[in-house]
Amino acid sequence: RELSELAERLGPKACLESSGRLVVRPREAEDVVECVKAAKKKGCTVSVVGGNHSGYGQRGDIVLEMAHHFKTLTVHQASQTITVAAGATLSEVAATATEHGFVVSLGGGG
């Protein structure tokens, strides 16, 4: 699964590791689309990482690190909801919720 061509096209947004895994910090949706299309063509797996605290993002041939450029939080006052982009952290979501008088509910009962 040679990913060097994709790494070259993406330039500074991508880092090809010695293991052959490609780590990408997409800056726009088109970068994500390009990576997913390349993965499909080459039979590669893709992992998406937000805050990268779980370690699951380390399992793909192509790892998309979303925390750098996909951090938009859109507050919908009428429905008391927040639309959260893939790179936003929980602390950013909680802070935005608090600013608008919302409560972030985590976990579940048993």
C-alpha angles and dihedrals in degrees: 000000000000110000099168093103091056090045090052093050092050093048115183091005090071138058120193107208124213088251089064093250115134117219113198130189100198116206098194140015092262089064090056091048091050091051094048092048091049091049092051092048093049097038093244130150122239127210124191119212126194111170090350094222097131102054093227090113090067092071102076132089085226117035118196110204103202100176096087102060110005102072103120117140117191117195118211104196096184095057094030092233137125124215107218126202119224096258100049116114125227091246090055091049092048092048092050091047092051091049089058097041095255128135123225111220115204133183127008142249122260 
